[in-house]
Amino acid sequence: LLLADEAERHGTYDADSGRVTMQAGAGGEDLLDLAALHTLENGGRVVSLPGEQMPHGADVVAVLRY
């Protein structure tokens, strides 16, 4: 998981349904932090990069492999 250093996406995540609800502003939890935590818990790697080094200017990029 690649994350831009200063990126934040706030909202809520319901683990039972898998539903994500985005919220404007700083309400709820930082969903990018939650994604990083779940990635690490499942054996993945998390890399934080300056925004200008992120692919295509994205705030978050996931690389999936089997």
N, CA, C and O atoms as a Tinker XYZ file with bonds, in Angstrom:
   264  protein
     1  N      0.861000   -1.167000    0.000000    73     2
     2  CA     0.000000    0.000000    0.000000    64     1     3
     3  C      0.899000    1.219000    0.000000    63     2     4     5
     4  O      1.765000    1.350000    0.865000    81     3
     5  N      0.707000    2.108000   -0.951000    73     3     6
     6  CA     1.447000    3.364000   -1.011000    64     5     7
     7  C      0.530000    4.487000   -0.564000    63     6     8     9
     8  O     -0.582000    4.634000   -1.072000    81     7
     9  N      1.006000    5.286000    0.398000    73     7    10
    10  CA     0.213000    6.396000    0.922000    64     9    11
    11  C      0.993000    7.688000    0.812000    63    10    12    13
    12  O      2.186000    7.727000    1.111000    81    11
    13  N      0.322000    8.750000    0.383000    73    11    14
    14  CA     0.934000   10.071000    0.388000    64    13    15
    15  C      1.045000   10.540000    1.841000    63    14    16    17
    16  O      0.121000   10.360000    2.633000    81    15
    17  N      2.190000   11.143000    2.180000    73    15    18
    18  CA     2.485000   11.549000    3.564000    64    17    19
    19  C      1.354000   12.306000    4.248000    63    18    20    21
    20  O      0.977000   11.968000    5.370000    81    19
    21  N      0.827000   13.290000    3.611000    73    19    22
    22  CA    -0.148000   14.184000    4.253000    64    21    23
    23  C     -1.601000   13.850000    3.946000    63    22    24    25
    24  O     -2.500000   14.581000    4.362000    81    23
    25  N     -1.845000   12.777000    3.236000    73    23    26
    26  CA    -3.207000   12.444000    2.808000    64    25    27
    27  C     -4.058000   11.950000    3.971000    63    26    28    29
    28  O     -3.581000   11.217000    4.838000    81    27
    29  N     -5.300000   12.351000    3.978000    73    27    30
    30  CA    -6.294000   11.878000    4.947000    64    29    31
    31  C     -7.627000   11.725000    4.232000    63    30    32    33
    32  O     -7.982000   12.542000    3.382000    81    31
    33  N     -8.348000   10.694000    4.572000    73    31    34
    34  CA    -9.714000   10.481000    4.088000    64    33    35
    35  C    -10.524000   10.054000    5.302000    63    34    36    37
    36  O    -10.281000    8.988000    5.869000    81    35
    37  N    -11.470000   10.867000    5.697000    73    35    38
    38  CA   -12.229000   10.589000    6.910000    64    37    39
    39  C    -13.582000    9.983000    6.600000    63    38    40    41
    40  O    -14.207000   10.280000    5.582000    81    39
    41  N    -14.014000    9.125000    7.507000    73    39    42
    42  CA   -15.303000    8.478000    7.359000    64    41    43
    43  C    -15.429000    7.352000    8.358000    63    42    44    45
    44  O    -14.751000    7.333000    9.386000    81    43
    45  N    -16.304000    6.415000    8.044000    73    43    46
    46  CA   -16.515000    5.260000    8.917000    64    45    47
    47  C    -16.439000    3.986000    8.081000    63    46    48    49
    48  O    -16.729000    3.980000    6.885000    81    47
    49  N    -16.041000    2.915000    8.750000    73    47    50
    50  CA   -15.961000    1.600000    8.120000    64    49    51
    51  C    -16.715000    0.614000    8.993000    63    50    52    53
    52  O    -16.445000    0.502000   10.189000    81    51
    53  N    -17.660000   -0.099000    8.396000    73    51    54
    54  CA   -18.416000   -1.132000    9.086000    64    53    55
    55  C    -17.847000   -2.485000    8.668000    63    54    56    57
    56  O    -18.069000   -2.935000    7.544000    81    55
    57  N    -17.113000   -3.134000    9.575000    73    55    58
    58  CA   -16.442000   -4.395000    9.265000    64    57    59
    59  C    -17.437000   -5.511000    8.940000    63    58    60    61
    60  O    -17.123000   -6.397000    8.145000    81    59
    61  N    -18.621000   -5.484000    9.537000    73    59    62
    62  CA   -19.608000   -6.538000    9.297000    64    61    63
    63  C    -20.141000   -6.514000    7.867000    63    62    64    65
    64  O    -20.309000   -7.560000    7.241000    81    63
    65  N    -20.402000   -5.320000    7.361000    73    63    66
    66  CA   -20.974000   -5.201000    6.015000    64    65    67
    67  C    -19.925000   -4.871000    4.956000    63    66    68    69
    68  O    -20.167000   -5.051000    3.762000    81    67
    69  N    -18.752000   -4.384000    5.396000    73    67    70
    70  CA   -17.727000   -3.953000    4.458000    64    69    71
    71  C    -18.015000   -2.575000    3.878000    63    70    72    73
    72  O    -17.346000   -2.138000    2.943000    81    71
    73  N    -19.001000   -1.900000    4.429000    73    71    74
    74  CA   -19.430000   -0.591000    3.920000    64    73    75
    75  C    -18.532000    0.525000    4.441000    63    74    76    77
    76  O    -18.227000    0.593000    5.631000    81    75
    77  N    -18.116000    1.398000    3.527000    73    75    78
    78  CA   -17.337000    2.581000    3.848000    64    77    79
    79  C    -18.201000    3.798000    3.568000    63    78    80    81
    80  O    -18.810000    3.900000    2.504000    81    79
    81  N    -18.256000    4.720000    4.516000    73    79    82
    82  CA   -18.985000    5.962000    4.343000    64    81    83
    83  C    -17.999000    7.109000    4.497000    63    82    84    85
    84  O    -17.392000    7.278000    5.554000    81    83
    85  N    -17.843000    7.892000    3.443000    73    83    86
    86  CA   -16.926000    9.022000    3.465000    64    85    87
    87  C    -17.598000   10.213000    4.142000    63    86    88    89
    88  O    -18.811000   10.398000    4.035000    81    87
    89  N    -16.787000   11.028000    4.846000    73    87    90
    90  CA   -17.285000   12.233000    5.492000    64    89    91
    91  C    -16.397000   13.400000    5.096000    63    90    92    93
    92  O    -15.174000   13.275000    5.040000    81    91
    93  N    -17.019000   14.524000    4.824000    73    91    94
    94  CA   -16.252000   15.737000    4.530000    64    93    95
    95  C    -15.655000   16.259000    5.834000    63    94    96    97
    96  O    -16.261000   16.121000    6.896000    81    95
    97  N    -14.491000   16.847000    5.757000    73    95    98
    98  CA   -13.856000   17.400000    6.948000    64    97    99
    99  C    -13.178000   16.328000    7.757000    63    98   100   101
   100  O    -12.819000   15.271000    7.238000    81    99
   101  N    -13.001000   16.608000    9.042000    73    99   102
   102  CA   -12.217000   15.724000    9.911000    64   101   103
   103  C    -13.089000   14.808000   10.774000    63   102   104   105
   104  O    -12.596000   14.274000   11.768000    81   103
   105  N    -14.350000   14.610000   10.436000    73   103   106
   106  CA   -15.190000   13.725000   11.219000    64   105   107
   107  C    -14.854000   12.263000   10.983000    63   106   108   109
   108  O    -14.297000   11.912000    9.943000    81   107
   109  N    -15.188000   11.413000   11.935000    73   107   110
   110  CA   -14.930000    9.983000   11.791000    64   109   111
   111  C    -13.461000    9.651000   11.959000    63   110   112   113
   112  O    -12.689000   10.437000   12.509000    81   111
   113  N    -13.086000    8.473000   11.477000    73   111   114
   114  CA   -11.694000    8.048000   11.589000    64   113   115
   115  C    -10.986000    8.240000   10.258000    63   114   116   117
   116  O    -11.635000    8.361000    9.220000    81   115
   117  N     -9.656000    8.269000   10.281000    73   115   118
   118  CA    -8.888000    8.377000    9.045000    64   117   119
   119  C     -8.868000    7.004000    8.390000    63   118   120   121
   120  O     -8.224000    6.082000    8.891000    81   119
   121  N     -9.566000    6.869000    7.280000    73   119   122
   122  CA    -9.699000    5.582000    6.603000    64   121   123
   123  C     -8.379000    5.108000    5.999000    63   122   124   125
   124  O     -8.183000    3.905000    5.826000    81   123
   125  N     -7.472000    6.028000    5.675000    73   123   126
   126  CA    -6.171000    5.621000    5.147000    64   125   127
   127  C     -5.326000    4.983000    6.249000    63   126   128   129
   128  O     -4.594000    4.026000    5.994000    81   127
   129  N     -5.423000    5.506000    7.470000    73   127   130
   130  CA    -4.750000    4.865000    8.598000    64   129   131
   131  C     -5.309000    3.462000    8.821000    63   130   132   133
   132  O     -4.562000    2.518000    9.079000    81   131
   133  N     -6.619000    3.340000    8.721000    73   131   134
   134  CA    -7.264000    2.039000    8.898000    64   133   135
   135  C     -6.820000    1.062000    7.797000    63   134   136   137
   136  O     -6.568000   -0.110000    8.076000    81   135
   137  N     -6.726000    1.536000    6.565000    73   135   138
   138  CA    -6.256000    0.687000    5.461000    64   137   139
   139  C     -4.825000    0.231000    5.709000    63   138   140   141
   140  O     -4.482000   -0.922000    5.445000    81   139
   141  N     -3.983000    1.139000    6.220000    73   139   142
   142  CA    -2.595000    0.784000    6.522000    64   141   143
   143  C     -2.544000   -0.275000    7.618000    63   142   144   145
   144  O     -1.773000   -1.230000    7.520000    81   143
   145  N     -3.346000   -0.118000    8.646000    73   143   146
   146  CA    -3.386000   -1.076000    9.750000    64   145   147
   147  C     -3.811000   -2.459000    9.253000    63   146   148   149
   148  O     -3.180000   -3.459000    9.595000    81   147
   149  N     -4.863000   -2.522000    8.459000    73   147   150
   150  CA    -5.338000   -3.811000    7.938000    64   149   151
   151  C     -4.316000   -4.439000    6.995000    63   150   152   153
   152  O     -4.162000   -5.660000    6.968000    81   151
   153  N     -3.625000   -3.617000    6.232000    73   151   154
   154  CA    -2.579000   -4.127000    5.340000    64   153   155
   155  C     -1.478000   -4.791000    6.148000    63   154   156   157
   156  O     -1.056000   -5.903000    5.831000    81   155
   157  N     -1.013000   -4.117000    7.187000    73   155   158
   158  CA     0.053000   -4.669000    8.032000    64   157   159
   159  C     -0.401000   -5.926000    8.767000    63   158   160   161
   160  O      0.354000   -6.892000    8.874000    81   159
   161  N     -1.634000   -5.915000    9.275000    73   159   162
   162  CA    -2.163000   -7.076000    9.997000    64   161   163
   163  C     -2.252000   -8.311000    9.109000    63   162   164   165
   164  O     -2.229000   -9.437000    9.605000    81   163
   165  N     -2.353000   -8.105000    7.796000    73   163   166
   166  CA    -2.493000   -9.217000    6.869000    64   165   167
   167  C     -1.214000   -9.509000    6.092000    63   166   168   169
   168  O     -1.244000  -10.151000    5.042000    81   167
   169  N     -0.087000   -9.027000    6.623000    73   167   170
   170  CA     1.212000   -9.364000    6.051000    64   169   171
   171  C      1.662000   -8.503000    4.887000    63   170   172   173
   172  O      2.649000   -8.822000    4.225000    81   171
   173  N      0.951000   -7.416000    4.629000    73   171   174
   174  CA     1.339000   -6.527000    3.537000    64   173   175
   175  C      2.342000   -5.478000    3.991000    63   174   176   177
   176  O      2.672000   -5.385000    5.173000    81   175
   177  N      2.813000   -4.702000    3.050000    73   175   178
   178  CA     3.746000   -3.616000    3.329000    64   177   179
   179  C      3.054000   -2.293000    3.090000    63   178   180   181
   180  O      2.207000   -2.168000    2.205000    81   179
   181  N      3.426000   -1.299000    3.894000    73   179   182
   182  CA     2.902000    0.051000    3.740000    64   181   183
   183  C      4.092000    0.980000    3.549000    63   182   184   185
   184  O      5.044000    0.953000    4.329000    81   183
   185  N      4.030000    1.798000    2.509000    73   183   186
   186  CA     5.092000    2.756000    2.225000    64   185   187
   187  C      4.470000    4.148000    2.157000    63   186   188   189
   188  O      3.497000    4.367000    1.436000    81   187
   189  N      5.038000    5.080000    2.910000    73   187   190
   190  CA     4.600000    6.469000    2.905000    64   189   191
   191  C      5.570000    7.274000    2.044000    63   190   192   193
   192  O      6.784000    7.208000    2.234000    81   191
   193  N      5.024000    8.030000    1.099000    73   191   194
   194  CA     5.842000    8.812000    0.170000    64   193   195
   195  C      5.378000   10.265000    0.149000    63   194   196   197
   196  O      4.211000   10.550000    0.419000    81   195
   197  N      6.287000   11.182000   -0.172000    73   195   198
   198  CA     5.843000   12.561000   -0.418000    64   197   199
   199  C      4.847000   12.558000   -1.578000    63   198   200   201
   200  O      4.981000   11.776000   -2.519000    81   199
   201  N      3.863000   13.426000   -1.503000    73   199   202
   202  CA     2.809000   13.460000   -2.517000    64   201   203
   203  C      3.319000   13.556000   -3.934000    63   202   204   205
   204  O      2.739000   12.954000   -4.837000    81   203
   205  N      4.404000   14.308000   -4.157000    73   203   206
   206  CA     4.913000   14.470000   -5.520000    64   205   207
   207  C      5.561000   13.198000   -6.063000    63   206   208   209
   208  O      5.820000   13.107000   -7.263000    81   207
   209  N      5.827000   12.220000   -5.206000    73   207   210
   210  CA     6.401000   10.952000   -5.645000    64   209   211
   211  C      5.347000    9.857000   -5.852000    63   210   212   213
   212  O      5.666000    8.755000   -6.299000    81   211
   213  N      4.104000   10.169000   -5.526000    73   211   214
   214  CA     3.036000    9.185000   -5.692000    64   213   215
   215  C      2.682000    9.032000   -7.173000    63   214   216   217
   216  O      2.666000   10.015000   -7.914000    81   215
   217  N      2.397000    7.797000   -7.603000    73   215   218
   218  CA     2.004000    7.567000   -9.001000    64   217   219
   219  C      0.749000    8.357000   -9.369000    63   218   220   221
   220  O     -0.247000    8.324000   -8.647000    81   219
   221  N      0.807000    9.057000  -10.482000    73   219   222
   222  CA    -0.331000    9.798000  -11.034000    64   221   223
   223  C     -0.913000   10.820000  -10.065000    63   222   224   225
   224  O     -2.062000   11.230000  -10.229000    81   223
   225  N     -0.142000   11.242000   -9.055000    73   223   226
   226  CA    -0.623000   12.231000   -8.097000    64   225   227
   227  C     -1.683000   11.716000   -7.142000    63   226   228   229
   228  O     -2.363000   12.509000   -6.491000    81   227
   229  N     -1.834000   10.405000   -7.047000    73   227   230
   230  CA    -2.857000    9.804000   -6.182000    64   229   231
   231  C     -2.460000    9.934000   -4.710000    63   230   232   233
   232  O     -1.283000   10.094000   -4.390000    81   231
   233  N     -3.444000    9.864000   -3.825000    73   231   234
   234  CA    -3.180000    9.869000   -2.381000    64   233   235
   235  C     -2.929000    8.464000   -1.846000    63   234   236   237
   236  O     -2.231000    8.291000   -0.847000    81   235
   237  N     -3.495000    7.466000   -2.508000    73   235   238
   238  CA    -3.346000    6.083000   -2.075000    64   237   239
   239  C     -3.320000    5.173000   -3.307000    63   238   240   241
   240  O     -4.086000    5.368000   -4.250000    81   239
   241  N     -2.429000    4.181000   -3.284000    73   239   242
   242  CA    -2.326000    3.211000   -4.369000    64   241   243
   243  C     -2.107000    1.846000   -3.736000    63   242   244   245
   244  O     -1.277000    1.696000   -2.840000    81   243
   245  N     -2.848000    0.860000   -4.202000    73   243   246
   246  CA    -2.673000   -0.506000   -3.706000    64   245   247
   247  C     -2.120000   -1.371000   -4.832000    63   246   248   249
   248  O     -2.570000   -1.300000   -5.975000    81   247
   249  N     -1.147000   -2.177000   -4.481000    73   247   250
   250  CA    -0.583000   -3.143000   -5.414000    64   249   251
   251  C     -0.962000   -4.523000   -4.888000    63   250   252   253
   252  O     -0.560000   -4.912000   -3.791000    81   251
   253  N     -1.734000   -5.252000   -5.677000    73   251   254
   254  CA    -2.209000   -6.565000   -5.246000    64   253   255
   255  C     -1.485000   -7.655000   -6.014000    63   254   256   257
   256  O     -1.249000   -7.528000   -7.216000    81   255
   257  N     -1.132000   -8.729000   -5.312000    73   255   258
   258  CA    -0.529000   -9.861000   -5.990000    64   257   259
   259  C     -0.915000  -11.144000   -5.238000    63   258   260   261
   260  O     -1.271000  -11.107000   -4.060000    81   259
   261  N     -0.837000  -12.244000   -5.928000    73   259   262
   262  CA    -1.188000  -13.538000   -5.307000    64   261   263
   263  C      0.046000  -14.327000   -5.079000    63   262   264
   264  O     -0.022000  -15.445000   -4.568000    81   263
